[in-house]
Amino acid sequence: MATETQFHVLQGRTAGFVTRLIAYGIDLAVVAGVLAVGGWLAVLIDDIFDRMGLDPSIDVSTIYIFLIPSIIALYFVTFWALTGRTIGKWFMGLKVIGPTGQSPTIGKSFIRLIGYGLSALAFWVGYAWVIIDDERQGWHDHMAKTWVVYDYERRKGGEIYTSFLERESRSVEAD
Amino acid sequence: MTDSTDAIPQLPEADPELHKTLVRVISGGVGEAIDRLKDLAAELESADTDPESVDAVALTTNQAAMIVVGYLSEWPEQMTAIRETAQSVTYPFGQLLGVAYRTVAAVAEVTGVAGVVASVTEPTREALAHELERLANVGTAEYARGRVLSVQAFERSIDGVIGYLGDSEEVGELVREQTLGITGAAVQEIRETGAAADGLTEGIFRRILGRERRPLPPTPVVE
């Protein structure tokens, strides 16, 4: 049974697939929004150049398209290295930690980003690995030696998780 | 830009009734404000003022107003450009997420996970519906109060109202408390539902793989 002390058990424990998937979806939406604004600005600058009669050898829009991977990398690596949280992870109360328990270094964050790409390339199996991994790590976590942990204190009376916890505890006792 | 947007379906048009209502509210408010300003101008005109300075103020005001009107006139074209660019960039992400969602939904339906997840998310949906109903009631009451308040506020000078809102700690505190209270509870609910779904999903797969079940998630072993 869930006891009074178990109300705060989530903090510091590794997060599972669903929470991380939601956080990932939020991050994708944020990055898409940033890219959209950037794209609009690039088109606007090209339009201004055109109206001014300037004819640069390469359009700003073209340069922007090549910058998109760097923008995506900058978003994830900067947030992971500085705070351990992207906007999506912050919203879902998650944090990325390295082997020392602190936010990962820039190097580790970059390796994690490469792992993101590889996990996605393998038909997202690398992400889904979180479901079956004993420490709830995806391929990118294993590559960078990182963990994603819950980083919020549960309020008392959180019925949904409490009822889940009680049901699971009963099932384990019955087993 | 034109080539890339050709294959993208058009976004649905905005709700005309909503638009009309918004326009009515804005236009009515502007009309009311203009009438009030006319009254104020008449009062000022009757006062003893320097004619040259009045002309200068009127000219500057007219220019500023014309700039705003010109900008607003071109706003639909600007918005169309923004929307097209945003759509062309976000559309592939949307397609990708759509495929991922349909795949997950199909797998969840076949394996019966959808039913289990629904049993967890149902209380959240009910709580959300309850919260929305409460907010609608609050909104109705607040709207009626707001109508009365707006009439009273109009009777005061603009400087006085801005000063009052800016200086009033109670107003700021009220806004902060309401915002934090509603969003905080909702976010907490989403997080805990997610954590429960994490455990459920993992439990199902651990059963399938014949591994020992664990009610609590593991803690990472750090140095």
Interface residues (C-beta under 8 A of the other chain):
Chain A: V9 L10 G12 R13 T14 A15 G16 F17 V18 T19 I22 G25 L28 A29 A32 G33 L35 A36 V37 G39 W40 V43 L44 S61 F91 M92 G93 I97 G98 P99 T100 G101 W124 I131 I132 D134 E135 R136 W147 V149 Y150 Y152 R154 R155 G158 E159 I160 Y161 S163 F164 L165 E168 S169 S171 V172 D175
Chain B: M1 A81 I82 T85 A86 S88 V89 T90 F93 L97 A100 V120 P123 T124 V187 Q188 E189 I190 R191 E192 T193 G194 A195 A196 A197 D198 G199 L200 T201 E202 G203 F205 R206 L209 R213 R214 P215 L216 P217 P218 T219 P220 V221 V222 E223
